Amino acid sequence: MIVAVAMSSLLIAGGIVLDFGVVRMDRQMNKLAADDAVTAGLRAADGGTGEVYTDLAVCGALDYLKANRSRLSGLPAGLCAAPDPQKACAPGDSTTASSYYGTTSSGGTSFEVWIKSPYSVTDTSTGGGFPEEALGTLASDQGDAAKSGCDQVGVIVKELTPPGLGRLVTSTPIASRIRSVGRVATGNGDIAPALLLLERTKCSVLTVGSGGAPSAIRVYGSGTTPGSIHADSSGTGAGCGSGSNQQLFQGKQADGLVAYGAGGVPGSITSYAGLKGVPNGTVYDSPANVYGTTAANELATGVKSPPTGRAQVTRKPVDVRYRTGVASAIASATSVWSLNSTTPGGIWQRVGCNPTATVMSALTPAQGLYIDCPGASGITLSGTINAGKVFFNGWWAGGVLSMPNATAVYVNNPGAKSSGIALSNGDAFCVGSATCNPATPTTNPCPSAPTTSKAQLLVRDGSLKQAGGLLKLCNTTAIFLGGDTAKGCVPTTNGTPPTAIPCAGGTGTAQMQINGGYQDWTAPNQYGGPIPPASQAAAWSGGEDLALWDESYGGSSNPTFNMAGGGNTHTVGVFMAPNANPFNISGGGTQNLVNAQYIATSFSLNGGANLTMTVDPANAVPLPALGPFTMVR
């Protein structure tokens, strides 16, 4: 009897040990699969905007589990039957969260699976808490509190295994539960699109050439970074289709729109429409007309690739970098606009419409010159103003004027003339340069080397018009307020969609109509390479790499945004005209926009012009990227 009991006890003990051994092995397999699923989810969550796309994160993790852990292949699709590719995690906003729960069975073993983005490591809704969170090493590592879990994705797998030989004692399934949590940081990627087009639904957002006047846009790589273009449009608006002039991207002839590669990495042309599955015939007019390539330029042979899909970028990356600084500059100018025109006081020396050359040149960089000339005929003035600040109480109508020491130039235009600054043949308006001769515009161009010198040009009301002459803005950020003294029509949130009524229900007055002459316009550039992290906020608030900020609307007819340089355009920096629809470049010859990045609703090139662009991501706004990825649980 004793032997029989002993043998039974040994059998039961052995069965229990064997059962727990099997469960432990399954638990390890579940953990390995969950670890890899979290990584897959984080990578799937990267829509190219530096945000975690929660449906994509959850569904990327689920897809991995189902494909690589056979016992979980029967999990239902849940929300992943129709995920929202644009749902990005916003801290504290539960409507942007994604959560999956599913069950399945395999060989008598049942499973429960939870996948969450965002995920808090203290979450107990996934079958309970995890006691290891009380350990000091984990309790102090819960992610960035400001992100409220948006930087984390969690996968939890619970397994209920029926006992084997242990069934002699109990029929209760043996439960095991594992958890894997990954965390991601947001940083700047390497891709800085030469053209970032913000239209949300319509087509014809990038058109090149026209019948009888073939044109081409060529975006070259910079260093190891390939050239790129991106359009936010879903391609679902009225007028979109595969017919003539209906596509999102219209090259209109062979090699009409090309993004070149760097280091064997192909250039890229991307759109939200491509991500949404819009037919290729609606996204681009021909793969021979519109493509990226591994070739470094048109003289090399490379592998071509058609446009691909990418999540909507919006204007948010530009807003995050510059909007606060631009708004601050506009607010700071309020007290300047309200200066007493008779006795401005302070640093300001008041003069009338025609100050003498001696008065202008005798001023120092510590002084300001207040030119009081509000008449309808505008201010026509020639000479050199050595003051550090210059105030035009009127609009600029012509002359040859150099302001080499200016750090701030204000154009008040109190009569609200349509032109804030207007130039004709023989005129020159120069900031940050002592060389200001419209007859020799290419002599001593704006410097390309890094410099701490910089200036701001603020135009309160009116547009920029140029029919001839020289517009020379060296290391200058131009901010056009569009008639809105208080805010310059700048939105109060980052990523606001483009609109035809940005200025209190109106289009704004600050369009750009450059139809001739020469433009030498460079942004502030203290840092030729990456900006040290500790200096970034101050640098961007100071306009580093920002050449233009203009919220006014411009359409295909007046009012418009137009540059027609005919090969006479030298622009360097970020040109932010988010409501230009289109930003139009026309004229003959080849225009080389060296390190110029344009943000607009849409963009058009015509009139036989050929446009070449190169963007250094260290001197532009790159698209944010997720990474690195780390496992934290």
Backbone torsions as a table, in degrees:
resi	resn	phi	psi	omega
1	MET	NA	-45.6	-179.6
2	ILE	-60.9	-41.5	-179.8
3	VAL	-63.4	-41.2	-178.7
4	ALA	-63.6	-42.7	179.1
5	VAL	-64.3	-43.0	179.9
6	ALA	-61.1	-43.4	179.8
7	MET	-63.6	-40.1	178.3
8	SER	-63.1	-42.3	179.8
9	SER	-63.2	-43.3	179.0
10	LEU	-62.7	-40.9	179.7
11	LEU	-63.2	-44.2	179.3
12	ILE	-64.0	-46.9	179.9
13	ALA	-60.1	-44.4	179.4
14	GLY	-63.2	-38.5	179.2
15	GLY	-64.3	-42.0	179.3
16	ILE	-64.3	-44.1	178.4
17	VAL	-59.8	-44.5	-179.8
18	LEU	-63.0	-43.1	179.1
19	ASP	-61.2	-45.5	-179.9
20	PHE	-67.4	-31.1	176.3
21	GLY	-65.0	-41.7	178.2
22	VAL	-64.9	-43.8	179.8
23	VAL	-62.4	-41.2	179.6
24	ARG	-62.8	-41.2	179.0
25	MET	-64.2	-43.3	177.9
26	ASP	-63.0	-38.3	179.8
27	ARG	-62.3	-41.7	178.6
28	GLN	-63.9	-40.3	178.9
29	MET	-65.0	-41.6	178.0
30	ASN	-62.4	-40.8	-179.3
31	LYS	-65.0	-45.2	178.9
32	LEU	-61.1	-43.0	179.8
33	ALA	-66.4	-39.8	-179.9
34	ALA	-66.9	-38.7	177.2
35	ASP	-58.0	-48.8	-178.6
36	ASP	-69.0	-32.8	178.5
37	ALA	-65.6	-39.9	177.7
38	VAL	-60.5	-45.8	179.0
39	THR	-61.5	-43.1	178.0
40	ALA	-62.2	-39.4	179.1
41	GLY	-65.1	-42.0	179.0
42	LEU	-64.9	-40.1	179.2
43	ARG	-68.4	-38.5	177.4
44	ALA	-66.6	-25.3	-177.3
45	ALA	-74.9	-11.2	-176.3
46	ASP	-82.9	101.4	177.2
47	GLY	-90.7	7.6	179.0
48	GLY	86.0	14.9	180.0
49	THR	-120.3	3.0	-179.7
50	GLY	82.3	7.6	177.7
51	GLU	-112.1	156.6	175.1
52	VAL	-89.5	117.5	176.9
53	TYR	-87.9	110.9	-163.9
54	THR	-70.0	-42.8	176.9
55	ASP	-61.8	-41.5	-179.8
56	LEU	-64.8	-37.6	178.7
57	ALA	-64.0	-49.8	-178.3
58	VAL	-63.0	-45.1	-175.9
59	CYS	-73.2	-31.3	174.6
60	GLY	-63.9	-40.8	177.5
61	ALA	-67.4	-42.7	180.0
62	LEU	-63.3	-44.9	179.9
63	ASP	-58.7	-40.0	-180.0
64	TYR	-65.6	-45.1	-179.9
65	LEU	-58.7	-45.4	-176.8
66	LYS	-67.9	-32.5	-176.6
67	ALA	-85.0	-24.0	-171.3
68	ASN	-119.8	-5.0	173.5
69	ARG	-124.9	94.8	-169.7
70	SER	-54.9	-32.8	-177.9
71	ARG	-70.5	-11.9	178.3
72	LEU	-108.0	7.2	-175.4
73	SER	-65.4	-19.9	-178.9
74	GLY	-87.6	5.5	179.2
75	LEU	-59.5	137.0	179.4
76	PRO	-68.8	160.7	-177.1
77	ALA	-72.2	-36.1	-177.9
78	GLY	56.4	-136.0	-178.8
79	LEU	-62.7	-19.2	-177.2
80	CYS	-76.9	-1.4	171.8
81	ALA	-69.2	-28.9	179.4
82	ALA	-150.4	68.5	-178.0
83	PRO	-70.1	153.6	176.1
84	ASP	-95.7	108.4	-176.4
85	PRO	-71.4	-7.6	-177.9
86	GLN	-106.6	3.9	-178.5
87	LYS	-81.6	103.5	-177.3
88	ALA	-102.4	141.9	-175.8
89	CYS	-68.1	127.1	175.2
90	ALA	-119.1	120.1	-176.9
91	PRO	-52.1	128.3	176.9
92	GLY	81.5	-2.6	-178.9
93	ASP	-105.7	102.7	-175.0
94	SER	-66.0	-21.1	-179.5
95	THR	-70.1	-15.8	179.3
96	THR	-97.2	1.3	-179.3
97	ALA	-83.6	152.0	175.8
98	SER	-127.7	135.8	-178.3
99	SER	-140.7	133.0	179.5
100	TYR	-119.3	139.0	170.8
101	TYR	-139.1	129.6	179.2
102	GLY	-150.1	155.0	177.7
103	THR	-126.5	154.4	175.9
104	THR	-158.9	166.2	179.3
105	SER	-132.7	150.1	178.3
106	SER	-152.6	118.7	178.4
107	GLY	58.6	35.5	180.0
108	GLY	85.7	-9.5	177.8
109	THR	-95.2	133.1	-180.0
110	SER	-107.2	151.1	-177.0
111	PHE	-131.2	145.3	168.3
112	GLU	-121.7	135.0	-177.4
113	VAL	-129.6	130.3	172.2
114	TRP	-118.4	136.7	173.8
115	ILE	-133.7	128.4	-176.3
116	LYS	-133.7	139.4	171.7
117	SER	-147.6	113.4	3.3
118	PRO	-74.4	166.6	179.7
119	TYR	-133.9	133.6	174.0
120	SER	-103.6	133.6	-177.7
121	VAL	-69.1	-9.5	176.5
122	THR	-98.3	7.1	-179.1
123	ASP	-64.6	127.2	178.9
124	THR	-111.0	9.2	-176.8
125	SER	-83.7	1.4	-177.9
126	THR	-106.7	50.7	179.0
127	GLY	89.3	13.5	179.9
128	GLY	114.6	175.8	179.6
129	GLY	-85.1	178.7	177.7
130	PHE	-119.2	116.7	-172.0
131	PRO	-60.9	-23.1	-177.9
132	GLU	-67.4	-13.5	178.5
133	GLU	-64.3	-17.0	178.0
134	ALA	-77.3	-14.4	179.9
135	LEU	-69.2	140.1	-176.2
136	GLY	-58.2	-37.9	-177.7
137	THR	-65.4	-28.2	179.7
138	LEU	-96.1	-35.9	-177.1
139	ALA	-59.7	-29.2	-178.7
140	SER	-90.4	3.2	-176.1
141	ASP	-129.0	82.1	-176.3
142	GLN	-119.1	12.2	179.7
143	GLY	94.2	177.4	-179.1
144	ASP	-74.7	114.5	-177.1
145	ALA	-58.6	-32.8	-178.5
146	ALA	-68.2	-20.0	-178.2
147	LYS	-93.5	-7.1	175.4
148	SER	48.8	41.8	177.6
149	GLY	87.8	-4.1	-179.7
150	CYS	-65.9	-15.4	178.0
151	ASP	-93.5	8.5	-174.7
152	GLN	-132.9	144.6	173.4
153	VAL	-125.4	133.0	-178.9
154	GLY	-120.9	140.2	174.4
155	VAL	-125.3	125.3	179.1
156	ILE	-122.8	130.8	178.4
157	VAL	-124.1	122.9	175.2
158	LYS	-110.8	130.1	-178.9
159	GLU	-119.2	132.8	175.5
160	LEU	-114.9	105.3	-174.5
161	THR	-103.2	124.0	177.2
162	PRO	-66.9	141.4	-178.8
163	PRO	-66.0	150.2	175.3
164	GLY	-92.8	-105.8	177.1
165	LEU	-64.4	-21.4	178.1
166	GLY	-68.0	-8.2	177.6
167	ARG	-62.8	-17.6	177.0
168	LEU	-62.7	-23.1	-177.9
169	VAL	-104.6	-42.6	-175.8
170	THR	-149.8	152.5	175.5
171	SER	-103.7	1.0	-178.7
172	THR	-70.0	127.7	179.2
173	PRO	-59.8	149.9	176.6
174	ILE	-88.5	121.2	-175.6
175	ALA	-97.5	137.5	171.3
176	SER	-138.1	148.8	-177.6
177	ARG	-143.6	129.9	179.1
178	ILE	-122.8	160.3	178.8
179	ARG	-140.4	139.0	173.2
180	SER	-128.0	133.4	-179.9
181	VAL	-131.5	131.2	175.9
182	GLY	-116.3	153.2	-178.8
183	ARG	-131.2	147.5	-177.8
184	VAL	-134.2	145.4	174.6
185	ALA	-104.2	156.3	178.0
186	THR	-107.8	132.1	177.7
187	GLY	-144.1	177.6	177.8
188	ASN	-81.6	134.7	175.1
189	GLY	-83.4	-172.2	-179.9
190	ASP	-93.9	-17.5	-173.9
191	ILE	-84.3	121.1	175.1
192	ALA	-124.6	100.7	-175.6
193	PRO	-63.7	136.1	175.7
194	ALA	-65.5	-33.4	177.6
195	LEU	-128.2	121.7	174.1
196	LEU	-116.1	110.5	-170.4
197	LEU	-107.8	123.4	-163.3
198	LEU	-99.8	-5.7	177.3
199	GLU	-51.8	134.5	-171.9
200	ARG	-91.3	-29.3	-173.8
201	THR	-132.5	-31.2	-169.5
202	LYS	-80.6	169.9	176.7
203	CYS	-104.7	-169.2	-174.7
204	SER	56.6	39.4	-179.9
205	VAL	-83.0	-19.5	175.0
206	LEU	-142.0	108.1	-178.3
207	THR	-120.0	140.3	-174.7
208	VAL	-128.7	120.1	174.2
209	GLY	78.5	178.8	178.0
210	SER	-159.1	170.2	-178.7
211	GLY	-56.9	126.5	178.7
212	GLY	80.9	-4.6	-179.6
213	ALA	-138.2	71.1	-176.6
214	PRO	-63.4	138.7	178.5
215	SER	-134.0	170.0	178.6
216	ALA	-152.8	145.7	170.6
217	ILE	-114.2	125.9	177.8
218	ARG	-122.4	118.1	179.0
219	VAL	-106.9	113.8	-177.4
220	TYR	-92.9	157.8	175.0
221	GLY	-75.2	164.6	177.7
222	SER	-128.3	115.6	-177.2
223	GLY	63.1	-120.5	179.1
224	THR	-98.6	6.4	-177.4
225	THR	-100.9	121.9	-179.9
226	PRO	-72.8	161.4	176.5
227	GLY	-72.8	153.5	-178.5
228	SER	-155.8	156.4	176.0
229	ILE	-140.3	142.3	177.1
230	HIS	-137.8	141.9	175.5
231	ALA	-125.0	132.5	-177.4
232	ASP	-83.6	-8.2	-172.6
233	SER	-67.0	141.4	175.4
234	SER	-79.0	-11.1	179.4
235	GLY	66.9	27.4	-176.9
236	THR	-114.6	3.7	-176.1
237	GLY	-77.1	170.9	177.3
238	ALA	-60.7	137.4	179.8
239	GLY	92.5	-8.1	177.2
240	CYS	-78.9	139.4	178.7
241	GLY	176.3	-168.7	-178.1
242	SER	-102.5	5.2	179.0
243	GLY	-80.0	-175.4	-177.9
244	SER	-62.0	129.8	176.5
245	ASN	59.0	33.2	-179.5
246	GLN	-114.7	-7.0	-173.8
247	GLN	-81.7	165.2	175.3
248	LEU	-65.1	-54.5	177.9
249	PHE	-107.0	125.3	-179.1
250	GLN	-124.0	100.8	176.4
251	GLY	-79.3	-32.3	172.4
252	LYS	69.2	-10.5	172.7
253	GLN	-159.5	164.4	-179.0
254	ALA	-55.2	134.8	178.7
255	ASP	61.8	29.2	-178.1
256	GLY	-72.1	-30.6	-176.6
257	LEU	-142.9	105.7	-171.9
258	VAL	-132.2	134.4	171.7
259	ALA	-110.3	117.8	-175.3
260	TYR	-89.3	158.5	-174.9
261	GLY	-94.0	-178.3	177.4
262	ALA	-150.5	130.9	178.4
263	GLY	60.7	29.8	-179.4
264	GLY	84.5	-7.5	177.2
265	VAL	-87.7	126.8	-174.6
266	PRO	-71.0	150.9	168.8
267	GLY	-67.5	162.1	-174.9
268	SER	-134.9	139.6	170.9
269	ILE	-121.6	116.9	-171.4
270	THR	-126.0	159.7	177.8
271	SER	-154.7	153.1	173.3
272	TYR	-66.8	-32.1	177.8
273	ALA	-58.0	-40.2	178.6
274	GLY	-63.7	-37.3	177.8
275	LEU	-67.9	-33.1	-178.7
276	LYS	-80.6	-1.4	177.2
277	GLY	82.8	19.0	175.6
278	VAL	-63.6	137.6	-177.8
279	PRO	-54.8	144.6	-178.9
280	ASN	-55.9	-36.0	-178.5
281	GLY	-64.9	-17.5	174.8
282	THR	-94.9	-27.2	-179.7
283	VAL	-75.3	-42.1	-178.4
284	TYR	-145.4	154.4	-173.0
285	ASP	-78.8	-28.7	178.0
286	SER	-166.5	140.0	177.0
287	PRO	-65.9	-17.9	176.1
288	ALA	-81.3	-20.7	-178.2
289	ASN	-92.9	-34.8	-171.2
290	VAL	-130.2	115.8	-178.1
291	TYR	-166.1	161.3	166.8
292	GLY	-101.6	159.8	-177.9
293	THR	-151.0	153.5	175.9
294	THR	-76.4	-15.3	179.5
295	ALA	-63.1	143.6	-179.4
296	ALA	-78.7	-23.0	179.1
297	ASN	-162.5	-179.4	-175.1
298	GLU	-71.2	-12.6	179.6
299	LEU	-87.4	-11.4	-177.9
300	ALA	-102.6	160.9	176.7
301	THR	-101.7	130.8	-179.2
302	GLY	-141.0	177.9	177.1
303	VAL	-92.6	123.1	-177.3
304	LYS	-87.7	149.8	176.0
305	SER	-140.8	138.7	-178.9
306	PRO	-74.1	169.2	175.9
307	PRO	-56.8	147.9	-178.2
308	THR	-123.9	177.7	-177.6
309	GLY	-92.4	151.0	175.3
310	ARG	-156.4	148.7	177.9
311	ALA	-62.4	156.6	175.9
312	GLN	-60.0	132.3	179.8
313	VAL	-89.8	-41.1	-173.5
314	THR	63.0	-178.7	178.8
315	ARG	-82.4	2.4	-172.2
316	LYS	-56.6	-45.1	179.9
317	PRO	-58.5	-35.1	178.4
318	VAL	-72.8	-42.7	178.8
319	ASP	-61.2	-44.2	-179.2
320	VAL	-58.0	-38.6	-177.3
321	ARG	-77.7	-43.3	-166.0
322	TYR	-118.8	-22.4	-167.7
323	ARG	-58.0	-44.3	-178.1
324	THR	-62.3	-43.0	179.6
325	GLY	-66.2	-39.5	177.7
326	VAL	-65.0	-45.5	178.7
327	ALA	-60.6	-38.0	178.7
328	SER	-65.9	-41.1	178.7
329	ALA	-63.5	-40.1	178.9
330	ILE	-66.1	-43.1	179.4
331	ALA	-63.9	-39.2	-179.5
332	SER	-66.1	-27.0	-178.5
333	ALA	-78.1	-12.0	-177.3
334	THR	-56.2	-43.4	-179.0
335	SER	-69.2	-24.8	179.6
336	VAL	-76.1	-42.2	179.0
337	TRP	-59.8	-30.5	-175.4
338	SER	-92.5	11.3	177.2
339	LEU	-58.0	146.0	176.8
340	ASN	-72.0	120.9	-174.3
341	SER	-68.5	-20.7	178.5
342	THR	-85.6	-43.6	179.5
343	THR	-134.0	78.8	-177.6
344	PRO	-63.9	-27.7	175.6
345	GLY	70.4	-174.3	178.3
346	GLY	60.3	-132.9	-177.3
347	ILE	-77.4	-8.0	-167.2
348	TRP	-85.1	131.3	169.4
349	GLN	-105.8	120.6	-176.8
350	ARG	-87.8	138.4	173.1
351	VAL	-136.5	167.9	177.3
352	GLY	-87.6	-154.7	-175.2
353	CYS	-68.8	-26.1	-171.5
354	ASN	-129.2	68.4	176.3
355	PRO	-65.9	150.5	-179.3
356	THR	-76.8	158.7	178.0
357	ALA	-60.6	-34.1	-179.8
358	THR	-65.8	-44.2	179.5
359	VAL	-62.2	-44.7	-176.6
360	MET	-66.8	-42.6	-175.1
361	SER	-78.2	-21.7	-177.1
362	ALA	-78.4	-13.8	179.9
363	LEU	-70.5	156.2	-179.2
364	THR	-111.2	164.5	178.8
365	PRO	-60.5	-17.7	178.2
366	ALA	-82.9	-7.2	-176.4
367	GLN	-105.9	167.0	176.1
368	GLY	-125.6	147.0	177.9
369	LEU	-113.6	122.0	179.8
370	TYR	-104.4	109.2	-178.8
371	ILE	-98.2	107.3	-173.8
372	ASP	-96.6	100.1	-176.7
373	CYS	-152.0	69.4	-172.2
374	PRO	-82.0	7.8	-176.5
375	GLY	-64.6	163.2	-176.0
376	ALA	-65.6	-23.5	-176.8
377	SER	-80.1	-9.1	175.8
378	GLY	81.8	-176.3	-176.3
379	ILE	-105.6	118.5	174.3
380	THR	-115.5	117.8	-169.3
381	LEU	-152.0	139.2	177.5
382	SER	-127.9	150.3	178.7
383	GLY	133.5	-163.3	-179.0
384	THR	-124.5	124.1	175.7
385	ILE	-102.6	116.9	-176.7
386	ASN	-92.1	3.2	-179.8
387	ALA	-68.5	157.1	178.0
388	GLY	-81.4	-25.1	176.8
389	LYS	-130.9	141.8	-177.6
390	VAL	-133.4	130.2	-179.7
391	PHE	-120.6	120.6	175.6
392	PHE	-100.3	106.0	175.0
393	ASN	-87.6	73.0	-174.3
394	GLY	161.3	-168.8	176.9
395	TRP	-114.2	153.1	-176.3
396	TRP	-82.7	120.8	-174.9
397	ALA	-111.4	-12.1	178.2
398	GLY	151.6	178.1	-175.9
399	GLY	115.4	-177.9	176.4
400	VAL	-121.2	101.9	-170.9
401	LEU	-126.9	127.2	178.1
402	SER	-112.4	135.5	177.7
403	MET	-128.7	73.9	-170.7
404	PRO	-69.3	-27.1	-175.8
405	ASN	-102.2	2.1	-172.7
406	ALA	-67.8	131.3	171.1
407	THR	-105.9	-17.0	177.5
408	ALA	-148.4	126.6	177.5
409	VAL	-125.4	127.9	-177.1
410	TYR	-118.0	129.1	174.2
411	VAL	-113.8	109.3	-170.2
412	ASN	-82.4	-43.7	179.9
413	ASN	50.4	59.7	-175.8
414	PRO	-64.9	-22.8	178.2
415	GLY	-82.6	0.6	178.8
416	ALA	53.7	43.1	172.9
417	LYS	-65.9	154.7	-176.5
418	SER	-63.1	-28.1	178.6
419	SER	-100.7	127.9	168.9
420	GLY	-87.2	-41.9	175.5
421	ILE	-134.1	127.9	179.2
422	ALA	-134.7	133.6	179.1
423	LEU	-128.4	140.1	175.1
424	SER	-123.2	-177.3	179.5
425	ASN	-55.4	132.3	179.1
426	GLY	89.5	-8.3	179.0
427	ASP	-88.8	158.0	173.8
428	ALA	-151.5	133.6	177.7
429	PHE	-127.5	108.5	-169.2
430	CYS	-126.1	128.2	176.7
431	VAL	-120.7	132.0	176.7
432	GLY	78.3	18.7	-179.3
433	SER	-149.9	135.0	175.5
434	ALA	-83.6	-18.2	178.1
435	THR	-90.5	115.7	-171.6
436	CYS	-148.9	73.0	-175.9
437	ASN	-126.1	109.8	-178.5
438	PRO	-64.3	-19.0	179.3
439	ALA	-76.6	-25.3	179.4
440	THR	-131.3	68.0	-171.6
441	PRO	-67.6	-21.7	-177.6
442	THR	-90.9	-2.2	178.2
443	THR	-75.4	129.5	-179.0
444	ASN	49.1	65.5	179.5
445	PRO	-66.0	168.5	177.0
446	CYS	-53.7	137.3	-173.9
447	PRO	-65.1	145.9	176.8
448	SER	-99.6	-15.8	179.3
449	ALA	-76.1	150.2	178.3
450	PRO	-57.8	142.6	180.0
451	THR	-151.9	149.1	177.0
452	THR	-82.3	-10.9	179.3
453	SER	-68.6	135.5	177.8
454	LYS	-159.5	161.8	-178.4
455	ALA	-147.0	161.1	172.2
456	GLN	-122.4	135.3	173.3
457	LEU	-114.5	116.3	-179.9
458	LEU	-114.5	121.8	179.3
459	VAL	-111.1	112.8	-172.9
460	ARG	-68.6	-41.0	-175.1
461	ASP	-149.2	144.3	175.8
462	GLY	100.8	166.9	-173.4
463	SER	-100.6	174.2	172.6
464	LEU	-102.3	118.2	-179.7
465	LYS	-124.5	134.9	179.0
466	GLN	-144.0	117.5	175.2
467	ALA	-102.9	-14.5	180.0
468	GLY	-174.3	-171.2	177.8
469	GLY	77.9	-160.5	-173.7
470	LEU	-125.9	123.2	168.9
471	LEU	-106.3	114.5	-175.1
472	LYS	-127.6	109.1	-179.8
473	LEU	-123.3	97.3	-176.1
474	CYS	-91.8	127.3	178.6
475	ASN	49.6	46.0	-172.2
476	THR	-122.7	134.8	169.5
477	THR	-99.9	118.3	177.6
478	ALA	-98.0	124.9	178.7
479	ILE	-118.7	116.9	179.2
480	PHE	-102.3	122.2	-173.2
481	LEU	-85.2	-13.4	176.7
482	GLY	66.4	21.7	-179.4
483	GLY	90.7	-1.9	-179.3
484	ASP	-103.0	94.3	-175.7
485	THR	-64.5	-35.2	-173.7
486	ALA	-71.9	-45.9	-172.0
487	LYS	-128.4	-8.5	-177.8
488	GLY	62.5	23.3	-179.8
489	CYS	66.4	11.1	-179.0
490	VAL	-71.7	128.8	-179.8
491	PRO	-66.3	161.3	-177.8
492	THR	-91.4	-5.8	179.5
493	THR	-126.2	156.8	177.7
494	ASN	-82.5	136.5	174.6
495	GLY	89.1	15.3	-179.7
496	THR	-60.9	134.4	-179.5
497	PRO	-63.0	155.1	176.5
498	PRO	-65.1	153.0	-176.6
499	THR	-150.0	154.1	176.3
500	ALA	-86.0	-5.7	179.6
501	ILE	-130.7	67.0	-175.8
502	PRO	-80.6	-18.0	-171.3
503	CYS	-111.8	84.5	177.3
504	ALA	49.8	46.4	177.4
505	GLY	88.9	0.8	-179.8
506	GLY	-122.4	173.8	-177.4
507	THR	-77.6	-17.5	-171.4
508	GLY	83.8	162.6	-172.8
509	THR	-110.3	6.3	-167.0
510	ALA	-106.1	55.5	177.0
511	GLN	-81.2	173.0	-177.7
512	MET	-124.6	121.7	-179.0
513	GLN	-130.2	83.5	179.7
514	ILE	-102.2	108.7	-174.6
515	ASN	-118.6	13.8	178.6
516	GLY	176.0	-175.3	179.6
517	GLY	76.7	-164.2	-176.6
518	TYR	-123.8	137.5	178.2
519	GLN	-120.1	120.6	175.4
520	ASP	-122.1	98.5	-167.1
521	TRP	-135.8	112.9	-180.0
522	THR	-126.3	146.7	-179.9
523	ALA	-82.4	162.3	170.9
524	PRO	-53.7	139.4	-175.0
525	ASN	-149.1	71.4	176.3
526	GLN	-73.0	-32.5	-176.9
527	TYR	-114.1	111.8	178.4
528	GLY	-76.0	-20.3	178.3
529	GLY	-121.0	-156.5	179.6
530	PRO	-59.0	142.9	179.3
531	ILE	-86.3	131.7	176.0
532	PRO	-55.3	136.5	-175.9
533	PRO	-50.9	-39.5	-177.7
534	ALA	-67.4	-18.1	-176.4
535	SER	-104.4	-4.9	-170.8
536	GLN	-62.4	-50.5	-175.8
537	ALA	-58.7	-45.2	-179.3
538	ALA	-67.5	-38.6	-179.0
539	ALA	-64.6	-45.7	-179.1
540	TRP	-69.4	-36.1	175.5
541	SER	-63.1	-29.5	178.1
542	GLY	-85.0	2.3	175.7
543	GLY	89.2	17.2	178.9
544	GLU	-52.4	122.0	177.5
545	ASP	73.4	2.3	-178.8
546	LEU	-98.9	115.9	-178.9
547	ALA	-93.0	-40.1	-173.9
548	LEU	-141.5	138.5	168.5
549	TRP	-133.5	117.5	-174.8
550	ASP	-148.9	111.9	-176.2
551	GLU	-88.8	-7.7	-176.3
552	SER	-63.1	156.1	179.9
553	TYR	-91.7	144.0	171.8
554	GLY	-142.8	131.3	-177.6
555	GLY	-106.7	-161.9	-178.1
556	SER	-76.7	-14.5	172.3
557	SER	-130.5	175.5	-174.2
558	ASN	-51.6	135.5	-2.2
559	PRO	-79.0	147.6	-173.5
560	THR	-129.3	163.7	166.2
561	PHE	-112.3	115.0	-174.6
562	ASN	-143.2	134.0	170.8
563	MET	-125.9	120.0	179.8
564	ALA	-127.3	81.0	-173.3
565	GLY	-89.4	-20.3	-179.5
566	GLY	58.8	37.0	-179.3
567	GLY	91.4	3.5	-176.5
568	ASN	-107.5	33.0	-176.1
569	THR	-116.6	122.8	173.7
570	HIS	-125.7	99.8	-177.3
571	THR	-123.3	135.7	179.5
572	VAL	-136.1	123.5	176.9
573	GLY	132.3	-173.1	-179.3
574	VAL	-95.0	122.0	179.8
575	PHE	-108.5	104.2	-173.7
576	MET	-100.2	101.4	176.0
577	ALA	-132.6	69.3	-166.7
578	PRO	-64.1	-18.6	-178.8
579	ASN	-107.3	11.1	174.5
580	ALA	-73.6	123.1	-170.8
581	ASN	-144.0	75.6	9.6
582	PRO	-101.1	170.1	161.4
583	PHE	-86.4	114.6	-169.0
584	ASN	-108.5	130.4	173.2
585	ILE	-117.9	127.9	-176.4
586	SER	-142.1	177.9	-178.5
587	GLY	116.7	-178.8	-179.4
588	GLY	-101.6	175.0	176.3
589	GLY	75.4	-167.5	-179.0
590	THR	-109.4	124.9	177.6
591	GLN	-105.8	126.4	-175.1
592	ASN	-109.2	104.0	179.1
593	LEU	-93.4	90.4	-175.0
594	VAL	-75.6	117.5	177.6
595	ASN	55.3	44.5	177.2
596	ALA	-114.3	132.4	-179.7
597	GLN	-120.5	127.6	-176.7
598	TYR	-113.5	130.8	175.4
599	ILE	-117.5	117.6	-176.7
600	ALA	-151.2	168.8	175.1
601	THR	-65.5	-46.5	176.1
602	SER	-149.5	173.6	-172.5
603	PHE	-145.2	140.3	-178.8
604	SER	-138.3	139.7	175.6
605	LEU	-126.2	126.8	-179.8
606	ASN	-153.9	-173.8	178.7
607	GLY	77.0	19.8	179.5
608	GLY	82.5	8.5	-179.5
609	ALA	-76.1	150.2	170.7
610	ASN	-120.6	127.1	-173.1
611	LEU	-115.3	125.9	174.1
612	THR	-115.2	138.2	-176.2
613	MET	-135.9	144.5	175.1
614	THR	-140.5	131.0	-177.2
615	VAL	-125.8	121.1	173.8
616	ASP	-87.6	117.5	-176.6
617	PRO	-61.5	-19.2	177.3
618	ALA	-75.7	-13.0	-178.8
619	ASN	-126.5	31.5	179.0
620	ALA	-150.4	-170.5	177.6
621	VAL	-102.5	103.5	178.1
622	PRO	-77.6	158.6	175.8
623	LEU	-75.9	130.6	179.6
624	PRO	-61.3	155.5	-179.9
625	ALA	-139.6	152.8	176.1
626	LEU	-88.9	143.1	177.0
627	GLY	138.7	153.9	2.0
628	PRO	-79.2	163.5	177.1
629	PHE	-99.0	135.8	178.1
630	THR	-135.3	145.3	173.2
631	MET	-89.1	129.9	-176.5
632	VAL	-118.7	-10.9	177.4
633	ARG	-142.4	NA	NA
